Amino acid sequence: MKKSFVAAAVASLLSVGLAAPSFAETPPNMLVIANRIDDIKTFDPAESFEFAGADVSRNVYEKLVNFDPLNLDAGYRPQLAESWQISEDGKTITFTMAQGHVFASGNPVTAKDAEFSLRRAVQLNKTPSFILTQFGFTPENVEQTIVATDANTLVLTLDQPYALSFVLNCLTATIGGIVDMETAMANAADGDMGSDWLRTNTAGSGPYKVVAWKPSESVLMDLNPNYAGAKPAMERVIVQHIQESATQRLQLERGDIDVARNLSPEDVAGLADVDDVKIVDELRGRLMYFSANQKNKMLSDPKVFEALKLATDYEGMAGSFLKGQYTVHQAFLPLTFLGALEENPFSYDIAAAKAALAESSYPDCGPIKISVRDAQERLDIAQSLQNTWGQIGCEVELIVGTGAQTLDRYRAREHDIYLGAWGPDYPDPNTNAGTFAVNPDNSDEAGATGFLAWRNAWDIPEMSKKTLAAVVENDTDARREMYLDLQREHQKVSPFGMMFQQIEQNGMGASVENFVAGGATTAVSYWVITK
């Protein structure tokens, strides 16, 4: 590829704002990424619960324990906590903080910051708070159950014994990010513990800090000068919101960007013979599914939903516009997770779908609105569903919106059918079982938006009990069988149509090394990338 502008010129253009004219070379110390980031709602780790937001958070906030991006299979490793001990009764975990970690502000990281961060996540009670409250932490008891006994020691007291690995895996989630208490409280307003300020600013000790964000346009991150680890080769990271695959491909070919993260199969194939470009495949934990709001009487009829699942062309989609990027997977646990079910009981069968619909209370079907994000692969899936469901008599309308708009509608339980994706928050089977198969309180007032069963108004007290029993099972083989049984039952009775697991195909310059999207367990890691 032709390369013309020098790094200094590019840096000069970017220094005055995020928008810059096209250029034909990115500087060696700067990473420019094209990605869909219109789902970012906040950078606050206590509230952030979207894919693009998790990418930013992983690079800005350190956690008590975290994953080595170059050795994800090794599981969690010490980060802000250098060690931990568990009590004999299995209910108390004592963390000893590592020394030398410093926030971007210059403040040292202490156990008090960890205490503050975990407490505020529970007290704010935002969407991801269930990741912590499932251990018995509540706004009323956190002052007794999450305690920094001194600057170097943090003590967590759980409501019952859990497998230690389960607890620590949860602390690797975005909500486990440790916030600079002094900075957050200096920007607090009306008792929000800095929440409003942290939506658009960051206060972490990770490799980077956010210096500018334009919603649905771009995020700019620069090095945290106080980062305790080795200095990253990429001193500046720019993530540009580019919706169209064709535009991402063009910019990658021209050298305007280093990485394109949303390429269609056609554009991936078109890059096969392009010099200085490579495609890196990575099996992710993200699942694509559709789900039915059980407040809709027609969609709460089991036979109607069975008909919709039978009228879905899984293999046809996976073999055409999703080719190479999704594999058919019809269970709520991603492949590679403990207890992942590989059985795919549903296949495209219009005759069987019509028969199931005839047995329902709605043999003529009725109008269905599919809420879908304005992203090409999701629109393609939605259009396929519109076509094949139409063949059994359903009149399907697509309600298209931004990531934020569709999520807001979903979390408010205002959808008919939601078409979307779900990725694990931590590498334990409960991360998906606890949201697809648990509903703690089906009332509207509960506002349990972190639970997909709740978002779909699916009241499942018995399945919830089974799922929660699997959390405390210490025998690994027995626990695996519990999850296999849960998924088989879920496939039969749930209002979820599980369809695909993602294979992320990232296009990048040939010189880019160590680009790790996060596998099935975590988010992207910019600090290990070189080029």
NORMO-V140054 format. One record per residue. N is the residue number from 1. PHI is phi in whole degrees, 0 to 359 (999 if undefined). OMEGA is omega in degrees with one decimal (none if undefined). D_LAST is the distance of its C-alpha to the last C-alpha in whole Angstrom. Layout:
N_PHI_OMEGA_D_LAST + N_PHI_OMEGA_D_LAST
//
This chain:
1_999_178.8_15 + 2_290_-179.1_17 + 3_230_-172.6_15 + 4_232_-172.4_17 + 5_284_180.0_17 + 6_279_-177.2_16 + 7_301_-177.6_14 + 8_296_-179.8_17 + 9_294_179.2_19 + 10_296_179.8_17 + 11_300_179.2_17 + 12_296_178.8_21 + 13_297_-176.1_21 + 14_286_-177.6_20 + 15_292_-179.0_21 + 16_261_177.8_25 + 17_155_-176.9_24 + 18_282_-178.0_22 + 19_281_179.1_23 + 20_210_176.5_22 + 21_296_177.1_22 + 22_299_177.3_20 + 23_222_-170.4_17 + 24_250_172.5_15 + 25_199_173.8_12 + 26_266_-179.2_10 + 27_300_-176.4_10 + 28_294_-178.9_7 + 29_254_-179.2_8 + 30_230_179.7_9 + 31_249_179.3_9 + 32_243_-173.2_11 + 33_237_170.6_13 + 34_259_-177.3_16 + 35_204_173.4_19 + 36_274_-175.1_23 + 37_236_-178.9_23 + 38_284_176.8_27 + 39_270_-179.6_28 + 40_293_178.3_27 + 41_247_-176.4_30 + 42_195_172.8_30 + 43_259_-178.4_27 + 44_293_-178.3_30 + 45_298_177.5_29 + 46_284_-175.7_33 + 47_234_-175.4_33 + 48_299_-176.3_30 + 49_210_-178.8_30 + 50_240_-173.9_28 + 51_301_-177.0_25 + 52_294_176.2_23 + 53_295_178.4_24 + 54_295_176.9_23 + 55_300_179.5_20 + 56_295_-175.5_20 + 57_301_-178.0_23 + 58_299_-177.3_21 + 59_266_-178.0_18 + 60_252_-174.1_21 + 61_250_169.8_24 + 62_272_-177.5_24 + 63_229_178.0_27 + 64_300_175.2_30 + 65_226_-175.6_28 + 66_204_-178.5_24 + 67_256_171.3_22 + 68_280_-175.1_19 + 69_298_-179.8_17 + 70_267_178.8_16 + 71_207_-175.4_20 + 72_298_-177.6_21 + 73_294_-179.0_24 + 74_285_179.3_25 + 75_82_-177.3_26 + 76_296_179.8_27 + 77_222_177.2_26 + 78_301_172.1_28 + 79_224_176.8_26 + 80_285_172.3_28 + 81_260_179.8_31 + 82_276_-179.8_31 + 83_198_178.7_34 + 84_205_178.1_37 + 85_226_178.2_40 + 86_244_-177.7_42 + 87_289_-178.2_46 + 88_298_-179.6_48 + 89_277_175.8_49 + 90_75_-175.0_46 + 91_253_-176.3_46 + 92_236_177.1_44 + 93_244_-179.5_41 + 94_248_-178.9_40 + 95_258_171.0_37 + 96_255_-174.9_36 + 97_285_174.0_33 + 98_284_-179.6_31 + 99_263_171.9_31 + 100_95_178.6_28 + 101_274_-173.2_27 + 102_224_176.4_27 + 103_289_178.6_27 + 104_300_179.1_25 + 105_288_-174.0_29 + 106_102_177.7_29 + 107_284_177.3_32 + 108_289_176.3_31 + 109_278_179.4_31 + 110_232_176.0_34 + 111_297_177.5_36 + 112_295_176.4_38 + 113_293_178.0_35 + 114_294_176.6_34 + 115_302_-179.7_38 + 116_301_-175.2_38 + 117_295_-178.7_35 + 118_288_177.0_36 + 119_298_-175.9_40 + 120_294_178.0_39 + 121_297_177.4_37 + 122_287_-176.0_40 + 123_291_178.5_42 + 124_290_174.1_40 + 125_56_176.5_41 + 126_277_-172.1_38 + 127_310_-176.2_37 + 128_277_-173.9_35 + 129_299_-178.8_38 + 130_300_179.4_39 + 131_299_177.5_36 + 132_264_-175.9_38 + 133_292_177.4_41 + 134_295_177.0_42 + 135_264_176.4_42 + 136_94_177.7_45 + 137_285_177.4_44 + 138_226_176.8_46 + 139_303_-177.5_46 + 140_280_-173.9_49 + 141_247_-173.4_48 + 142_296_179.4_45 + 143_290_176.5_46 + 144_256_-173.1_48 + 145_254_175.1_45 + 146_235_-167.8_42 + 147_225_169.4_43 + 148_270_-178.1_41 + 149_284_171.5_44 + 150_201_-175.1_42 + 151_295_-174.3_39 + 152_248_-171.2_38 + 153_229_176.7_39 + 154_239_-178.5_39 + 155_239_174.5_42 + 156_251_178.7_41 + 157_248_-175.8_45 + 158_272_-178.8_45 + 159_281_177.4_47 + 160_199_178.7_48 + 161_291_173.8_46 + 162_230_171.6_43 + 163_301_-177.3_40 + 164_302_-179.2_38 + 165_298_179.0_35 + 166_295_-179.7_36 + 167_297_-176.7_36 + 168_293_175.5_33 + 169_300_178.3_31 + 170_296_-179.1_33 + 171_287_173.9_31 + 172_276_179.3_28 + 173_292_179.6_28 + 174_307_-178.0_27 + 175_295_178.1_31 + 176_278_178.9_30 + 177_298_-176.5_28 + 178_266_-174.4_30 + 179_261_174.8_31 + 180_292_-175.3_32 + 181_300_-176.7_35 + 182_297_-179.6_36 + 183_292_180.0_34 + 184_299_-177.3_35 + 185_288_176.0_39 + 186_292_-179.7_38 + 187_246_179.5_37 + 188_284_177.1_40 + 189_213_176.4_42 + 190_55_175.4_45 + 191_73_-176.8_45 + 192_272_179.0_41 + 193_54_177.1_39 + 194_84_-173.7_37 + 195_298_-178.5_36 + 196_296_179.9_36 + 197_294_-177.5_34 + 198_286_174.0_31 + 199_294_-174.6_31 + 200_241_178.9_29 + 201_229_178.6_28 + 202_234_-178.1_26 + 203_214_-176.1_28 + 204_243_178.9_26 + 205_244_-178.8_24 + 206_284_-175.5_21 + 207_297_-174.2_17 + 208_231_171.7_18 + 209_226_176.9_21 + 210_280_178.4_22 + 211_249_176.2_23 + 212_198_177.0_24 + 213_215_172.1_25 + 214_244_-175.8_26 + 215_310_-179.9_28 + 216_61_176.3_27 + 217_232_-174.1_25 + 218_192_172.0_22 + 219_231_178.5_20 + 220_242_178.3_19 + 221_238_173.8_17 + 222_243_179.9_17 + 223_301_165.7_17 + 224_280_-174.8_20 + 225_296_-178.0_21 + 226_256_-177.6_23 + 227_303_-174.4_21 + 228_282_-178.1_22 + 229_273_177.8_19 + 230_297_-177.8_16 + 231_296_179.0_15 + 232_295_177.3_11 + 233_290_178.9_8 + 234_271_-176.7_9 + 235_278_176.8_12 + 236_222_177.1_13 + 237_235_177.0_13 + 238_241_175.9_15 + 239_249_-178.3_17 + 240_259_175.9_19 + 241_282_176.9_22 + 242_234_-171.3_22 + 243_287_-169.3_25 + 244_272_177.0_25 + 245_300_-176.9_23 + 246_299_178.8_24 + 247_291_176.9_22 + 248_300_180.0_19 + 249_299_-178.8_19 + 250_300_-179.1_20 + 251_293_177.0_17 + 252_293_179.2_14 + 253_298_-179.1_16 + 254_280_-177.6_16 + 255_86_179.7_13 + 256_288_178.9_14 + 257_230_178.4_12 + 258_266_-174.8_9 + 259_221_173.8_11 + 260_244_-170.5_15 + 261_255_-176.5_17 + 262_226_-179.2_20 + 263_279_174.9_21 + 264_286_176.2_24 + 265_304_179.3_25 + 266_295_-179.6_26 + 267_286_173.6_23 + 268_299_179.3_21 + 269_298_-179.0_23 + 270_291_179.5_23 + 271_267_-173.0_19 + 272_303_-175.5_20 + 273_251_-179.8_20 + 274_275_178.9_18 + 275_295_173.7_16 + 276_65_176.1_12 + 277_229_176.5_12 + 278_224_177.3_13 + 279_246_179.4_15 + 280_244_179.3_15 + 281_268_179.1_18 + 282_210_177.0_19 + 283_291_-178.6_23 + 284_255_178.2_23 + 285_273_-175.2_26 + 286_290_178.2_27 + 287_247_175.5_31 + 288_255_-175.3_32 + 289_210_166.0_36 + 290_236_-177.3_39 + 291_217_-174.1_42 + 292_246_176.3_45 + 293_291_-176.7_47 + 294_284_170.8_50 + 295_286_175.7_52 + 296_277_-172.9_52 + 297_300_-179.7_55 + 298_296_-176.9_54 + 299_285_175.9_51 + 300_273_175.7_52 + 301_283_-176.0_54 + 302_304_-178.3_53 + 303_288_176.2_54 + 304_295_-178.1_52 + 305_290_173.8_49 + 306_300_179.5_49 + 307_297_179.3_50 + 308_296_179.3_47 + 309_292_178.5_45 + 310_284_179.8_47 + 311_263_178.6_46 + 312_252_-174.7_42 + 313_268_-175.9_41 + 314_302_-176.6_38 + 315_294_179.4_37 + 316_297_178.0_38 + 317_291_-178.0_35 + 318_295_-178.2_33 + 319_266_-178.3_33 + 320_236_-172.4_33 + 321_287_174.8_31 + 322_254_-173.0_29 + 323_304_177.9_29 + 324_84_-174.0_26 + 325_244_175.9_25 + 326_215_173.8_28 + 327_243_-178.8_30 + 328_298_179.8_34 + 329_208_-169.9_35 + 330_243_176.5_38 + 331_230_-172.6_38 + 332_279_174.4_37 + 333_261_178.8_35 + 334_292_171.9_31 + 335_303_-175.8_31 + 336_92_177.8_30 + 337_276_174.9_32 + 338_304_176.1_35 + 339_81_179.9_38 + 340_297_-179.0_36 + 341_269_-177.4_38 + 342_262_-177.7_38 + 343_284_177.8_41 + 344_242_-171.5_41 + 345_283_-176.0_44 + 346_254_174.8_44 + 347_222_-175.1_44 + 348_292_-175.9_45 + 349_211_-176.0_48 + 350_298_179.9_50 + 351_298_178.9_54 + 352_294_178.4_53 + 353_296_179.0_51 + 354_295_179.0_55 + 355_294_178.4_57 + 356_296_179.8_55 + 357_296_179.7_55 + 358_295_178.9_59 + 359_278_-177.4_60 + 360_275_175.7_58 + 361_276_-177.8_60 + 362_227_-174.1_58 + 363_297_178.6_59 + 364_266_-174.2_58 + 365_56_-177.4_55 + 366_192_-179.7_54 + 367_294_178.3_52 + 368_228_175.4_48 + 369_255_177.0_46 + 370_260_176.2_42 + 371_273_-172.9_40 + 372_217_177.9_36 + 373_286_179.9_33 + 374_283_176.2_32 + 375_225_-165.5_29 + 376_304_-175.5_29 + 377_293_178.7_29 + 378_287_176.1_32 + 379_297_178.2_34 + 380_298_178.3_34 + 381_296_-179.2_35 + 382_299_179.1_38 + 383_292_175.6_39 + 384_295_178.1_39 + 385_298_178.4_41 + 386_303_-179.7_43 + 387_289_-174.1_44 + 388_286_175.6_45 + 389_292_176.0_47 + 390_298_-179.4_49 + 391_290_176.0_50 + 392_253_172.7_52 + 393_102_-179.3_54 + 394_275_175.9_51 + 395_268_-170.8_51 + 396_252_175.9_47 + 397_243_178.2_45 + 398_265_175.5_42 + 399_255_-171.8_41 + 400_261_177.9_38 + 401_206_174.4_36 + 402_291_177.1_33 + 403_303_-179.0_31 + 404_295_-178.3_33 + 405_295_-178.6_36 + 406_290_177.0_37 + 407_294_178.7_36 + 408_299_179.6_38 + 409_294_-179.6_41 + 410_295_-178.0_40 + 411_292_176.8_40 + 412_270_179.9_44 + 413_59_-178.1_45 + 414_251_-176.9_46 + 415_267_163.3_44 + 416_268_175.3_46 + 417_244_173.7_43 + 418_252_174.5_40 + 419_252_-176.8_37 + 420_199_-177.2_34 + 421_233_176.6_31 + 422_221_178.0_31 + 423_239_-178.9_28 + 424_294_178.5_29 + 425_266_177.9_29 + 426_202_-170.1_29 + 427_275_176.6_29 + 428_227_-176.0_33 + 429_302_179.3_35 + 430_294_-179.7_37 + 431_302_176.4_34 + 432_262_178.7_35 + 433_300_-176.8_39 + 434_288_176.4_40 + 435_244_177.0_39 + 436_280_-172.1_40 + 437_230_175.0_43 + 438_224_171.3_44 + 439_224_-173.1_46 + 440_290_-176.7_47 + 441_194_-172.3_50 + 442_277_-179.4_50 + 443_289_175.6_52 + 444_299_-176.9_50 + 445_294_-178.2_51 + 446_298_179.0_48 + 447_57_-174.9_45 + 448_278_-171.3_43 + 449_292_178.7_40 + 450_286_-178.7_38 + 451_254_-179.0_40 + 452_294_175.0_40 + 453_299_178.3_43 + 454_294_-178.7_45 + 455_303_180.0_43 + 456_260_176.0_45 + 457_56_-178.2_48 + 458_262_-174.7_48 + 459_270_-170.4_51 + 460_224_-178.1_50 + 461_301_-177.6_52 + 462_287_178.0_52 + 463_295_176.9_49 + 464_301_179.4_48 + 465_298_179.2_50 + 466_297_-179.0_48 + 467_294_180.0_45 + 468_291_176.2_45 + 469_293_-179.8_47 + 470_292_-178.3_44 + 471_295_-174.3_42 + 472_259_178.2_45 + 473_282_-177.1_45 + 474_272_178.2_44 + 475_281_-173.3_45 + 476_299_-179.0_41 + 477_294_178.9_43 + 478_295_-179.8_46 + 479_295_178.0_43 + 480_301_-179.1_41 + 481_295_178.3_44 + 482_298_179.7_45 + 483_288_175.7_42 + 484_299_178.9_43 + 485_296_179.2_46 + 486_300_-178.0_45 + 487_293_177.8_42 + 488_296_177.4_45 + 489_294_-179.1_48 + 490_299_178.9_45 + 491_300_-175.9_44 + 492_278_-167.4_48 + 493_242_-172.6_49 + 494_279_173.6_46 + 495_271_179.0_46 + 496_246_172.0_42 + 497_256_179.0_41 + 498_285_-173.1_38 + 499_238_-168.2_36 + 500_219_167.1_32 + 501_245_-172.2_29 + 502_282_163.9_26 + 503_246_-176.0_23 + 504_282_178.1_20 + 505_249_-178.9_19 + 506_260_173.4_15 + 507_271_-178.1_14 + 508_205_174.7_10 + 509_299_-175.6_8 + 510_299_-177.6_8 + 511_277_-178.6_5 + 512_286_179.6_4 + 513_235_175.3_6 + 514_65_172.9_9 + 515_281_-178.8_10 + 516_244_-177.2_13 + 517_289_177.4_16 + 518_124_179.8_19 + 519_58_179.2_21 + 520_269_-168.0_24 + 521_242_-172.8_25 + 522_211_-177.0_22 + 523_252_-174.2_20 + 524_288_-178.3_16 + 525_236_-176.8_14 + 526_280_-169.6_12 + 527_287_178.9_12 + 528_260_-175.6_10 + 529_283_173.0_7 + 530_231_174.4_4 + 531_201_none_0
//
